[in-house]
């Protein structure tokens, strides 16, 4: 599967980077590893770098009129640790909280063709996890051959949702404006280390 950024997106957000971790091999031990993930020590050890990365994402979201989930997630993780969620979602949260980088995960089995990080037209909609999502003009979105499957600001769609039967996850890492490249690389590495049986990286 290929991934790229459209010309219009590159013009409006030249510093918005996009990487995809694909061909992920889920081995039999993954659920056990995911359940044992503990991010507390990393959050405290790398607090400055994580907080700067979260601040970059928060600034980007606020500039476009959206609320960034990362500050609240980081505060919750510091208080209570990672929440009791499905293994792939826990892996996502672990990689986000240990690096401060905005990530996503969706099921490739529900996707149609290659992916494009693009700009939405005003009023474009897609079926989100909790109902229809309405996009603003110029909002960065991910499209496959059948339509929008995620908004960078508003989350994933229902068609490619992760569930207990997912065997073909695709993770995204978003290098928002102001984010150090080292942080983006750290997020990619954090995801890949959770799947030692195999994965690949595609840069959009």
MDTraj code that builds the backbone (N, CA, C; nanometers):
import mdtraj as md
import numpy as np

residues = "UNK UNK UNK UNK UNK UNK UNK UNK UNK UNK UNK UNK UNK UNK UNK UNK UNK UNK UNK UNK UNK UNK UNK UNK UNK UNK UNK UNK UNK UNK UNK UNK UNK UNK UNK UNK UNK UNK UNK UNK UNK UNK UNK UNK UNK UNK UNK UNK UNK UNK UNK UNK UNK UNK UNK UNK UNK UNK UNK UNK UNK UNK UNK UNK UNK UNK UNK UNK UNK UNK UNK UNK UNK UNK UNK UNK UNK UNK UNK UNK UNK UNK UNK UNK UNK UNK UNK UNK UNK UNK UNK UNK UNK UNK UNK UNK UNK UNK UNK UNK UNK UNK UNK UNK UNK UNK UNK UNK UNK UNK UNK UNK UNK UNK UNK UNK UNK UNK UNK UNK UNK UNK UNK UNK UNK UNK UNK UNK UNK UNK UNK UNK UNK UNK UNK UNK UNK UNK UNK UNK UNK UNK UNK UNK UNK UNK UNK UNK UNK UNK UNK UNK UNK UNK UNK UNK UNK UNK UNK UNK UNK UNK UNK UNK UNK UNK UNK UNK UNK UNK UNK UNK UNK UNK UNK UNK UNK UNK UNK UNK UNK UNK UNK UNK UNK UNK UNK UNK UNK UNK UNK UNK UNK UNK UNK UNK UNK UNK UNK UNK UNK UNK UNK UNK".split()
xyz = np.array([
    [0.0837, -0.1201, 0.0000],
    [0.0000, 0.0000, 0.0000],
    [0.0874, 0.1254, 0.0000],
    [0.0529, 0.2201, -0.0839],
    [0.1269, 0.3450, -0.0915],
    [0.0564, 0.4546, -0.0116],
    [0.1331, 0.5568, 0.0227],
    [0.0779, 0.6739, 0.0905],
    [0.1523, 0.7968, 0.0407],
    [0.0787, 0.9030, 0.0150],
    [0.1431, 1.0266, -0.0274],
    [0.0622, 1.1465, 0.0181],
    [0.1231, 1.2641, 0.0072],
    [0.0567, 1.3895, 0.0389],
    [0.0183, 1.4594, -0.0907],
    [-0.1023, 1.5137, -0.0948],
    [-0.1456, 1.5838, -0.2152],
    [-0.0716, 1.7162, -0.2296],
    [-0.0718, 1.7687, -0.3510],
    [-0.0057, 1.8967, -0.3767],
    [-0.0724, 2.0091, -0.2988],
    [-0.2061, 2.0051, -0.2893],
    [-0.2758, 2.1110, -0.2162],
    [-0.2432, 2.1063, -0.0678],
    [-0.2291, 1.9854, -0.0122],
    [-0.1924, 1.9758, 0.1289],
    [-0.0499, 2.0256, 0.1504],
    [0.0409, 1.9889, 0.0616],
    [0.1793, 2.0343, 0.0769],
    [0.1885, 2.1859, 0.0676],
    [0.1032, 2.2458, -0.0153],
    [0.1037, 2.3917, -0.0269],
    [0.0559, 2.4585, 0.1022],
    [-0.0514, 2.4033, 0.1618],
    [-0.1081, 2.4679, 0.2803],
    [-0.0310, 2.4326, 0.4072],
    [0.0113, 2.3077, 0.4180],
    [0.0831, 2.2620, 0.5371],
    [0.2167, 2.2002, 0.4954],
    [0.3100, 2.2803, 0.4518],
    [0.4367, 2.2244, 0.4006],
    [0.5170, 2.1487, 0.5053],
    [0.4939, 2.1787, 0.6334],
    [0.5709, 2.1142, 0.7398],
    [0.4977, 1.9966, 0.8038],
    [0.3800, 1.9592, 0.7525],
    [0.3060, 1.8457, 0.8075],
    [0.3571, 1.7174, 0.7434],
    [0.4254, 1.6355, 0.8225],
    [0.4822, 1.5105, 0.7740],
    [0.3896, 1.3927, 0.8077],
    [0.4056, 1.2851, 0.7325],
    [0.3146, 1.1713, 0.7454],
    [0.3918, 1.0431, 0.7182],
    [0.3878, 0.9515, 0.8136],
    [0.4508, 0.8209, 0.7940],
    [0.3508, 0.7125, 0.8304],
    [0.3616, 0.5986, 0.7649],
    [0.2701, 0.4876, 0.7852],
    [0.3501, 0.3622, 0.8194],
    [0.3115, 0.2941, 0.9276],
    [0.3726, 0.1672, 0.9643],
    [0.2765, 0.0577, 0.9210],
    [0.3191, -0.0223, 0.8247],
    [0.2320, -0.1211, 0.7633],
    [0.2983, -0.2582, 0.7641],
    [0.2324, -0.3570, 0.7050],
    [0.2825, -0.4955, 0.7033],
    [0.3159, -0.5426, 0.8444],
    [0.2327, -0.5006, 0.9397],
    [0.2547, -0.5354, 1.0804],
    [0.2185, -0.6825, 1.1027],
    [0.3106, -0.7561, 1.1655],
    [0.2870, -0.8967, 1.1973],
    [0.2528, -0.9067, 1.3460],
    [0.1315, -0.9511, 1.3750],
    [0.0875, -0.9675, 1.5136],
    [0.1152, -1.1112, 1.5556],
    [0.2150, -1.1305, 1.6415],
    [0.2477, -1.2660, 1.6854],
    [0.1615, -1.3055, 1.8051],
    [0.1722, -1.4315, 1.8453],
    [0.0857, -1.4851, 1.9505],
    [0.1083, -1.4179, 2.0846],
    [0.2275, -1.3630, 2.1070],
    [0.2599, -1.3014, 2.2361],
    [0.2218, -1.1536, 2.2437],
    [0.1741, -1.0967, 2.1337],
    [0.1475, -0.9526, 2.1344],
    [0.0463, -0.9108, 2.2406],
    [-0.0689, -0.9782, 2.2554],
    [-0.1632, -0.9331, 2.3592],
    [-0.1023, -0.9293, 2.4988],
    [-0.0164, -1.0262, 2.5295],
    [0.0486, -1.0279, 2.6607],
    [0.1442, -0.9111, 2.6750],
    [0.2223, -0.8850, 2.5697],
    [0.3138, -0.7703, 2.5740],
    [0.2384, -0.6401, 2.5892],
    [0.1286, -0.6270, 2.5140],
    [0.0508, -0.5027, 2.5193],
    [-0.0082, -0.4799, 2.6583],
    [-0.0582, -0.5864, 2.7193],
    [-0.1181, -0.5733, 2.8524],
    [-0.0153, -0.5311, 2.9566],
    [0.1111, -0.5663, 2.9338],
    [0.2161, -0.5366, 3.0310],
    [0.2824, -0.4008, 3.0080],
    [0.2445, -0.3294, 2.9036],
    [0.3096, -0.2016, 2.8732],
    [0.2911, -0.1022, 2.9872],
    [0.4003, -0.0421, 3.0281],
    [0.3992, 0.0580, 3.1350],
    [0.4810, 0.1777, 3.0890],
    [0.4152, 0.2891, 3.0728],
    [0.4810, 0.4062, 3.0143],
    [0.5278, 0.5064, 3.1193],
    [0.4992, 0.4817, 3.2474],
    [0.5247, 0.5818, 3.3513],
    [0.6709, 0.6240, 3.3572],
    [0.7627, 0.5273, 3.3548],
    [0.9044, 0.5614, 3.3674],
    [0.9515, 0.6451, 3.2491],
    [0.9041, 0.6103, 3.1291],
    [0.9438, 0.6851, 3.0095],
    [0.8901, 0.8271, 3.0132],
    [0.7658, 0.8413, 3.0563],
    [0.7048, 0.9746, 3.0637],
    [0.7842, 1.0653, 3.1561],
    [0.8305, 1.0126, 3.2678],
    [0.9074, 1.0963, 3.3604],
    [1.0496, 1.1196, 3.3104],
    [1.1123, 1.0181, 3.2547],
    [1.2502, 1.0326, 3.2075],
    [1.2612, 1.1305, 3.0916],
    [1.1640, 1.1238, 2.9979],
    [1.1677, 1.2067, 2.8775],
    [1.0643, 1.3182, 2.8824],
    [1.0318, 1.3630, 3.0016],
    [0.9220, 1.4588, 3.0187],
    [0.9365, 1.5822, 2.9313],
    [1.0547, 1.6408, 2.9254],
    [1.0724, 1.7644, 2.8490],
    [1.0439, 1.7432, 2.7006],
    [1.1018, 1.6383, 2.6424],
    [1.0812, 1.6135, 2.4997],
    [0.9364, 1.5774, 2.4694],
    [0.8761, 1.4970, 2.5562],
    [0.7363, 1.4586, 2.5355],
    [0.6459, 1.5810, 2.5444],
    [0.6675, 1.6655, 2.6453],
    [0.5833, 1.7837, 2.6629],
    [0.5985, 1.8817, 2.5469],
    [0.7200, 1.8957, 2.4929],
    [0.7389, 1.9837, 2.3775],
    [0.6648, 1.9290, 2.2545],
    [0.6694, 1.7974, 2.2373],
    [0.5985, 1.7375, 2.1236],
    [0.4483, 1.7544, 2.1382],
    [0.3968, 1.7318, 2.2577],
    [0.2528, 1.7496, 2.2827],
    [0.2143, 1.8961, 2.2610],
    [0.2979, 1.9884, 2.3046],
    [0.2692, 2.1310, 2.2865],
    [0.2650, 2.1675, 2.1388],
    [0.3524, 2.1084, 2.0576],
    [0.3503, 2.1356, 1.9139],
    [0.2191, 2.0897, 1.8523],
    [0.1723, 1.9712, 1.8909],
    [0.0445, 1.9217, 1.8397],
    [-0.0708, 2.0098, 1.8866],
    [-0.0677, 2.0488, 2.0134],
    [-0.1740, 2.1323, 2.0688],
    [-0.1804, 2.2667, 1.9974],
    [-0.0648, 2.3252, 1.9698],
    [-0.0596, 2.4526, 1.8976],
    [-0.1181, 2.4386, 1.7581],
    [-0.0842, 2.3302, 1.6900],
    [-0.1355, 2.3052, 1.5546],
    [-0.2873, 2.2899, 1.5557],
    [-0.3388, 2.2107, 1.6472],
    [-0.4834, 2.1917, 1.6569],
    [-0.5537, 2.3239, 1.6867],
    [-0.5038, 2.3969, 1.7856],
    [-0.5686, 2.5226, 1.8259],
    [-0.5682, 2.6241, 1.7116],
    [-0.4589, 2.6296, 1.6359],
    [-0.4507, 2.7246, 1.5256],
    [-0.5568, 2.6974, 1.4203],
    [-0.6014, 2.5715, 1.4112],
    [-0.7029, 2.5336, 1.3130],
    [-0.8420, 2.5181, 1.3757],
    [-0.8562, 2.5615, 1.5021],
    [-0.9865, 2.5625, 1.5670],
    [-1.0328, 2.4294, 1.6210],
    [-0.9376, 2.3423, 1.6574],
    [-0.9735, 2.2103, 1.7095],
    [-0.9056, 2.1861, 1.8435],
    [-0.9597, 2.0905, 1.9168],
    [-0.9049, 2.0527, 2.0476],
    [-0.8170, 1.9297, 2.0308],
    [-0.6945, 1.9383, 2.0770],
    [-0.5995, 1.8275, 2.0669],
    [-0.6207, 1.7302, 2.1831],
    [-0.6276, 1.6002, 2.1562],
    [-0.6489, 1.5033, 2.2644],
    [-0.5242, 1.4745, 2.3471],
    [-0.4048, 1.5058, 2.2955],
    [-0.2826, 1.4617, 2.3619],
    [-0.2610, 1.5207, 2.5016],
    [-0.2856, 1.6510, 2.5253],
    [-0.2621, 1.7020, 2.6613],
    [-0.3446, 1.6291, 2.7671],
    [-0.4713, 1.6057, 2.7387],
    [-0.5556, 1.5347, 2.8345],
    [-0.5131, 1.3898, 2.8522],
    [-0.4727, 1.3256, 2.7431],
    [-0.4265, 1.1874, 2.7527],
    [-0.2994, 1.1774, 2.8355],
    [-0.2093, 1.2734, 2.8163],
    [-0.0840, 1.2716, 2.8917],
    [-0.1115, 1.2920, 3.0411],
    [-0.1998, 1.3845, 3.0725],
    [-0.2335, 1.4079, 3.2138],
    [-0.2973, 1.2838, 3.2751],
    [-0.3868, 1.2193, 3.2009],
    [-0.4509, 1.0985, 3.2510],
    [-0.3533, 0.9840, 3.2687],
    [-0.2596, 0.9724, 3.1762],
    [-0.1589, 0.8666, 3.1856],
    [-0.0705, 0.8868, 3.3074],
    [-0.0372, 1.0112, 3.3360],
    [0.0460, 1.0378, 3.4549],
    [-0.0286, 1.0026, 3.5836],
    [-0.1595, 1.0215, 3.5844],
    [-0.2374, 0.9928, 3.7051],
    [-0.2650, 0.8435, 3.7217],
    [-0.3006, 0.7776, 3.6107],
    [-0.3560, 0.6423, 3.6212],
    [-0.2855, 0.5368, 3.5365],
    [-0.1903, 0.5777, 3.4530],
    [-0.1312, 0.4830, 3.3601],
    [-0.2185, 0.4655, 3.2373],
    [-0.1835, 0.3702, 3.1526],
    [-0.2613, 0.3455, 3.0313],
    [-0.3954, 0.2828, 3.0665],
    [-0.5018, 0.3198, 2.9957],
    [-0.6345, 0.2664, 3.0266],
    [-0.6499, 0.1221, 2.9786],
    [-0.7498, 0.0500, 3.0305],
    [-0.7763, -0.0881, 2.9877],
    [-0.8522, -0.0909, 2.8549],
    [-0.7786, -0.0906, 2.7458],
    [-0.8365, -0.0857, 2.6113],
    [-0.7817, -0.2032, 2.5303],
    [-0.8396, -0.2322, 2.4127],
    [-0.7884, -0.3424, 2.3306],
    [-0.6395, -0.3284, 2.2998],
    [-0.5744, -0.4410, 2.2718],
    [-0.4285, -0.4457, 2.2606],
    [-0.3730, -0.3464, 2.1588],
    [-0.4337, -0.3365, 2.0401],
    [-0.3807, -0.2473, 1.9368],
    [-0.3977, -0.1005, 1.9761],
    [-0.5068, -0.0688, 2.0426],
    [-0.5277, 0.0681, 2.0897],
    [-0.4290, 0.0994, 2.2025],
    [-0.4038, 0.0013, 2.2873],
    [-0.3056, 0.0200, 2.3947],
    [-0.1662, 0.0442, 2.3364],
    [-0.1321, -0.0290, 2.2308],
    [-0.0045, -0.0070, 2.1631],
    [0.0039, 0.1350, 2.1083],
    [-0.1054, 0.1814, 2.0479],
    [-0.1108, 0.3183, 1.9965],
    [-0.0872, 0.4190, 2.1081],
    [-0.1598, 0.4047, 2.2189],
    [-0.1475, 0.4995, 2.3293],
    [-0.0078, 0.4952, 2.3907],
    [0.0482, 0.3766, 2.4007],
    [0.1850, 0.3640, 2.4531],
    [0.2825, 0.4441, 2.3670],
    [0.2747, 0.4268, 2.2348],
    [0.3657, 0.4979, 2.1455],
    [0.3423, 0.6487, 2.1514],
    [0.2155, 0.6908, 2.1601],
    [0.1865, 0.8348, 2.1712],
    [0.2425, 0.8933, 2.3003],
    [0.2117, 0.8283, 2.4125],
    [0.2489, 0.8839, 2.5421],
    [0.3991, 0.8756, 2.5685],
    [0.4677, 0.7781, 2.5105],
    [0.6121, 0.7656, 2.5334],
    [0.6936, 0.8589, 2.4440],
    [0.6275, 0.9227, 2.3462],
    [0.6984, 1.0132, 2.2550],
    [0.6345, 1.1515, 2.2451],
    [0.5053, 1.1621, 2.2759],
    [0.4340, 1.2890, 2.2614],
    [0.3849, 1.3161, 2.1210],
    [0.3940, 1.2173, 2.0320],
    [0.3610, 1.2349, 1.8903],
    [0.2197, 1.1853, 1.8621],
    [0.1477, 1.2594, 1.7789],
    [0.0134, 1.2206, 1.7379],
    [0.0203, 1.0997, 1.6439],
    [-0.0556, 0.9946, 1.6782],
    [-0.0583, 0.8724, 1.5993],
    [-0.2020, 0.8322, 1.5703],
    [-0.2174, 0.7373, 1.4819],
    [-0.3477, 0.6783, 1.4540],
    [-0.3284, 0.5325, 1.4200],
    [-0.4354, 0.4535, 1.4319],
    [-0.4310, 0.3135, 1.3895],
    [-0.5668, 0.2765, 1.3306],
    [-0.5638, 0.2093, 1.2163],
    [-0.6856, 0.1660, 1.1482],
    [-0.6635, 0.0285, 1.0863],
    [-0.7727, -0.0339, 1.0455],
    [-0.7682, -0.1704, 0.9924],
    [-0.7570, -0.1662, 0.8403],
    [-0.6445, -0.2135, 0.7885],
    [-0.6223, -0.2114, 0.6440],
    [-0.7208, -0.2992, 0.5691],
    [-0.7803, -0.3968, 0.6375],
    [-0.8759, -0.4847, 0.5709],
    [-0.9986, -0.4079, 0.5216],
    [-1.0273, -0.2955, 0.5853],
    [-1.1416, -0.2143, 0.5444],
    [-1.1083, -0.1053, 0.4454],
    [-0.9797, -0.0926, 0.4088],
    [-0.9373, 0.0142, 0.3189],
    [-0.9474, -0.0281, 0.1739],
    [-0.9579, 0.0717, 0.0862],
    [-0.9703, 0.0472, -0.0567],
    [-0.8600, 0.1224, -0.1313],
    [-0.7552, 0.0520, -0.1692],
    [-0.6496, 0.1142, -0.2473],
    [-0.5502, 0.1916, -0.1632],
    [-0.4730, 0.2764, -0.2303],
    [-0.3679, 0.3537, -0.1650],
    [-0.4261, 0.4714, -0.0872],
    [-0.3416, 0.5318, -0.0039],
    [-0.3856, 0.6401, 0.0839],
    [-0.3281, 0.7742, 0.0397],
    [-0.4064, 0.8778, 0.0637],
    [-0.3672, 1.0143, 0.0281],
    [-0.3975, 1.1059, 0.1446],
    [-0.2956, 1.1755, 0.1948],
    [-0.3172, 1.2812, 0.2936],
    [-0.3502, 1.4067, 0.2148],
    [-0.4717, 1.4569, 0.2341],
    [-0.5280, 1.5583, 0.1456],
    [-0.6004, 1.6634, 0.2279],
    [-0.6585, 1.7608, 0.1612],
    [-0.7420, 1.8619, 0.2250],
    [-0.8886, 1.8339, 0.1955],
    [-0.9716, 1.8483, 0.2969],
    [-1.1155, 1.8307, 0.2790],
    [-1.1774, 1.9536, 0.2146],
    [-1.2848, 1.9289, 0.1434],
    [-1.3689, 2.0390, 0.0961],
    [-1.4662, 2.0766, 0.2073],
    [-1.5106, 2.2001, 0.2082],
    [-1.6031, 2.2446, 0.3124],
    [-1.7300, 2.1604, 0.3105],
    [-1.7643, 2.1023, 0.4258],
    [-1.8871, 2.0246, 0.4374],
    [-1.8749, 1.8782, 0.4001],
    [-1.7575, 1.8344, 0.3565],
    [-1.7397, 1.6910, 0.3303],
    [-1.7645, 1.6127, 0.4588],
    [-1.8233, 1.4952, 0.4460],
    [-1.8551, 1.4147, 0.5634],
    [-1.8025, 1.2721, 0.5473],
    [-1.7881, 1.2057, 0.6604],
    [-1.7620, 1.0627, 0.6608],
    [-1.8220, 1.0037, 0.7875],
    [-1.8445, 0.8735, 0.7861],
    [-1.9043, 0.8059, 0.9007],
    [-1.7973, 0.7807, 1.0060],
    [-1.8015, 0.8580, 1.1135],
    [-1.7032, 0.8444, 1.2200],
    [-1.7433, 0.7391, 1.3211],
    [-1.6676, 0.7307, 1.4286],
    [-1.6925, 0.6292, 1.5303],
    [-1.8205, 0.6555, 1.6086],
    [-1.8630, 0.7815, 1.6153],
    [-1.9826, 0.8158, 1.6932],
    [-2.0878, 0.8871, 1.6091],
    [-2.0813, 0.8708, 1.4800],
    [-2.1765, 0.9368, 1.3919],
    [-2.1053, 1.0101, 1.2805],
    [-2.1817, 1.0822, 1.1997],
    [-2.1233, 1.1527, 1.0859],
    [-2.0306, 1.2653, 1.1318],
    [-1.9153, 1.2747, 1.0655],
    [-1.8178, 1.3799, 1.0922],
    [-1.8217, 1.4790, 0.9765],
    [-1.8361, 1.6056, 1.0074],
    [-1.8397, 1.7114, 0.9068],
    [-1.7060, 1.7842, 0.9082],
    [-1.6428, 1.7910, 0.7924],
    [-1.5106, 1.8524, 0.7815],
    [-1.5206, 1.9992, 0.7407],
    [-1.4224, 2.0755, 0.7817],
    [-1.4118, 2.2146, 0.7407],
    [-1.3249, 2.2243, 0.6150],
    [-1.3395, 2.3336, 0.5449],
    [-1.2554, 2.3558, 0.4270],
    [-1.1088, 2.3584, 0.4675],
    [-1.0261, 2.2814, 0.3961],
    [-0.8840, 2.2815, 0.4223],
    [-0.8392, 2.1948, 0.5374],
    [-0.9298, 2.1169, 0.5949],
    [-0.8934, 2.0275, 0.7056],
    [-0.8134, 1.9089, 0.6520],
    [-0.7007, 1.8732, 0.7127],
    [-0.6237, 1.7590, 0.6622],
    [-0.6944, 1.6266, 0.6919],
    [-0.7097, 1.5462, 0.5882],
    [-0.7792, 1.4178, 0.5993],
    [-0.7010, 1.3107, 0.5249],
    [-0.7290, 1.1859, 0.5587],
    [-0.6724, 1.0722, 0.4867],
    [-0.7829, 1.0112, 0.4024],
    [-0.7538, 0.9920, 0.2750],
    [-0.8496, 0.9309, 0.1827],
    [-0.7950, 0.7979, 0.1325],
    [-0.8882, 0.7035, 0.1102],
    [-0.8540, 0.5866, 0.0305],
    [-0.9375, 0.5930, -0.0970],
    [-0.9449, 0.4836, -0.1714],
    [-1.0164, 0.4868, -0.2985],
    [-1.1659, 0.5048, -0.2862],
    [-1.2197, 0.4908, -0.1642],
    [-1.3647, 0.5017, -0.1450],
    [-1.4067, 0.6279, -0.0714],
    [-1.3111, 0.7079, -0.0247],
    [-1.3489, 0.8313, 0.0441],
    [-1.2591, 0.8604, 0.1633],
    [-1.3034, 0.9518, 0.2482],
    [-1.2280, 0.9902, 0.3674],
    [-1.2356, 0.8783, 0.4708],
    [-1.1195, 0.8383, 0.5223],
    [-1.1186, 0.7368, 0.6288],
    [-1.0718, 0.7943, 0.7630],
    [-1.0233, 0.9168, 0.7638],
    [-0.9828, 0.9785, 0.8901],
    [-0.9603, 1.1273, 0.8691],
    [-0.9827, 1.2017, 0.9753],
    [-0.9444, 1.3423, 0.9835],
    [-0.8327, 1.3529, 1.0860],
    [-0.7291, 1.4262, 1.0534],
    [-0.6199, 1.4449, 1.1490],
    [-0.6727, 1.5062, 1.2780],
    [-0.7702, 1.5961, 1.2670],
    [-0.8225, 1.6649, 1.3841],
    [-0.9396, 1.5928, 1.4506],
    [-1.0162, 1.5154, 1.3738],
    [-1.1414, 1.4604, 1.4267],
    [-1.1454, 1.3083, 1.4344],
    [-1.0351, 1.2421, 1.3973],
    [-1.0268, 1.0996, 1.4209],
    [-1.0687, 1.0119, 1.3045],
    [-1.0717, 0.8781, 1.3295],
    [-1.0922, 0.7801, 1.2230],
    [-1.2387, 0.7561, 1.1893],
    [-1.2579, 0.6836, 1.0793],
    [-1.3934, 0.6480, 1.0388],
    [-1.4347, 0.5140, 1.0991],
    [-1.5587, 0.4767, 1.0716],
    [-1.6138, 0.3517, 1.1244],
    [-1.5750, 0.2327, 1.0372],
    [-1.5634, 0.2536, 0.9078],
    [-1.5360, 0.1431, 0.8143],
    [-1.4029, 0.0757, 0.8432],
    [-1.3024, 0.1515, 0.8830],
    [-1.1685, 0.0962, 0.9043],
    [-1.1335, 0.0898, 1.0533],
    [-1.2346, 0.0799, 1.1366],
    [-1.2118, 0.0780, 1.2811],
    [-1.1362, -0.0478, 1.3244],
    [-1.0626, -0.0328, 1.4328],
    [-0.9929, -0.1441, 1.4961],
    [-1.0909, -0.2190, 1.5850],
    [-1.0890, -0.3535, 1.5778],
    [-1.1679, -0.4334, 1.6706],
    [-1.0888, -0.5587, 1.7071],
    [-1.1503, -0.6479, 1.7831],
    [-1.0789, -0.7665, 1.8312],
    [-1.0367, -0.8602, 1.7182],
    [-1.0994, -0.8460, 1.6016],
    [-1.0658, -0.9333, 1.4897],
    [-0.9634, -0.8757, 1.3941],
    [-0.9126, -0.7560, 1.4229],
    [-0.8170, -0.6908, 1.3326],
    [-0.6853, -0.7690, 1.3261],
    [-0.6430, -0.8005, 1.2046],
    [-0.5147, -0.8689, 1.1841],
    [-0.4220, -0.7899, 1.0915],
    [-0.4726, -0.6791, 1.0342],
    [-0.3913, -0.5990, 0.9429],
    [-0.3914, -0.4518, 0.9854],
    [-0.3380, -0.4219, 1.1035],
    [-0.3390, -0.2816, 1.1466],
    [-0.2391, -0.1980, 1.0672],
    [-0.2761, -0.0742, 1.0457],
    [-0.1851, 0.0261, 0.9914],
    [-0.1791, 0.1414, 1.0908],
    [-0.0587, 0.1763, 1.1311],
    [-0.0380, 0.2888, 1.2213],
    [0.0095, 0.4092, 1.1405],
    [-0.0347, 0.5293, 1.1826],
    [0.0132, 0.6535, 1.1238],
    [0.0903, 0.7317, 1.2290],
    [0.1902, 0.8045, 1.1859],
    [0.2589, 0.9011, 1.2719],
    [0.2573, 1.0357, 1.1999],
    [0.2120, 1.1384, 1.2698],
    [0.1986, 1.2709, 1.2094],
    [0.3046, 1.3650, 1.2671],
    [0.3894, 1.4157, 1.1799],
    [0.4885, 1.5143, 1.2194],
    [0.4305, 1.6526, 1.2025],
    [0.3688, 1.7040, 1.3084],
    [0.3020, 1.8342, 1.3002],
    [0.4057, 1.9454, 1.2904],
    [0.3665, 2.0629, 1.2403],
    [0.4601, 2.1759, 1.2359],
    [0.5198, 2.2033, 1.3729],
    [0.6509, 2.2233, 1.3764],
    [0.7189, 2.2515, 1.5022],
    [0.7710, 2.1288, 1.5743],
    [0.7383, 2.0100, 1.5243],
    [0.7854, 1.8867, 1.5884],
    [0.9256, 1.8526, 1.5389],
    [1.0149, 1.8194, 1.6313],
    [1.1487, 1.7749, 1.5927],
    [1.1392, 1.6425, 1.5172],
    [1.2199, 1.6271, 1.4122],
    [1.2196, 1.5024, 1.3363],
    [1.2571, 1.3831, 1.4245],
    [1.3413, 1.4073, 1.5244],
    [1.3787, 1.2994, 1.6167],
    [1.2576, 1.2404, 1.6855],
    [1.1594, 1.3241, 1.7154],
    [1.0383, 1.2751, 1.7820],
    [0.9559, 1.1884, 1.6874],
    [0.9440, 1.2297, 1.5627],
    [0.8691, 1.1494, 1.4658],
    [0.9355, 1.0136, 1.4486],
    [1.0673, 1.0133, 1.4365],
    [1.1394, 0.8870, 1.4233],
    [1.1229, 0.8012, 1.5482],
    [1.1209, 0.8647, 1.6653],
    [1.1036, 0.7904, 1.7907],
    [0.9667, 0.7238, 1.7966],
    [0.8648, 0.7922, 1.7464],
    [0.7300, 0.7349, 1.7464],
    [0.7222, 0.6140, 1.6536],
    [0.7823, 0.6266, 1.5362],
    [0.7848, 0.5142, 1.4422],
    [0.8551, 0.3944, 1.5052],
    [0.9684, 0.4203, 1.5692],
    [1.0434, 0.3133, 1.6345],
    [0.9639, 0.2510, 1.7490],
    [0.8947, 0.3346, 1.8264],
    [0.8156, 0.2828, 1.9389],
    [0.7099, 0.1847, 1.8917],
    [0.6448, 0.2158, 1.7805],
    [0.5448, 0.1237, 1.7261],
    [0.6118, -0.0037, 1.6767],
    [0.7157, 0.0093, 1.5979],
    [0.7783, -0.1077, 1.5358],
    [0.8381, -0.2032, 1.6389],
    [0.8885, -0.1502, 1.7492],
    [0.9456, -0.2363, 1.8515],
    [0.8403, -0.3236, 1.9202],
    [0.7141, -0.2844, 1.9103],
    [0.6070, -0.3657, 1.9684],
    [0.5711, -0.4856, 1.8805],
    [0.6241, -0.4876, 1.7581],
    [0.5923, -0.5950, 1.6632],
    [0.7223, -0.6524, 1.6064],
    [0.7982, -0.7228, 1.6890],
    [0.9298, -0.7720, 1.6449],
    [0.9224, -0.8742, 1.5310],
    [0.8052, -0.9323, 1.5094],
    [0.7916, -1.0307, 1.4017],
    [0.7892, -0.9651, 1.2646],
    [0.7709, -0.8324, 1.2596],
    [0.7786, -0.7655, 1.1298],
    [0.6893, -0.6445, 1.1164],
    [0.7383, -0.5449, 1.0401],
    [0.6607, -0.4269, 1.0017],
    [0.7435, -0.3528, 0.8977],
    [0.6812, -0.2561, 0.8328],
    [0.7496, -0.1751, 0.7324],
    [0.7034, -0.0302, 0.7474],
    [0.7852, 0.0639, 0.6985],
    [0.7525, 0.2065, 0.7085],
    [0.7393, 0.2648, 0.5680],
    [0.6330, 0.3404, 0.5481],
    [0.6119, 0.4133, 0.4234],
    [0.6001, 0.5605, 0.4595],
    [0.6834, 0.6443, 0.4018],
    [0.6760, 0.7879, 0.4268],
    [0.5922, 0.8547, 0.3176],
    [0.4928, 0.9336, 0.3607],
    [0.4069, 1.0001, 0.2669],
    [0.4614, 1.1350, 0.2256],
])
top = md.Topology()
chain = top.add_chain()
for i, resn in enumerate(residues, 1):
    res = top.add_residue(resn, chain, resSeq=i)
    for name in ("N", "CA", "C"):
        top.add_atom(name, md.element.get_by_symbol(name[0]), res)
traj = md.Trajectory(xyz[None], top)
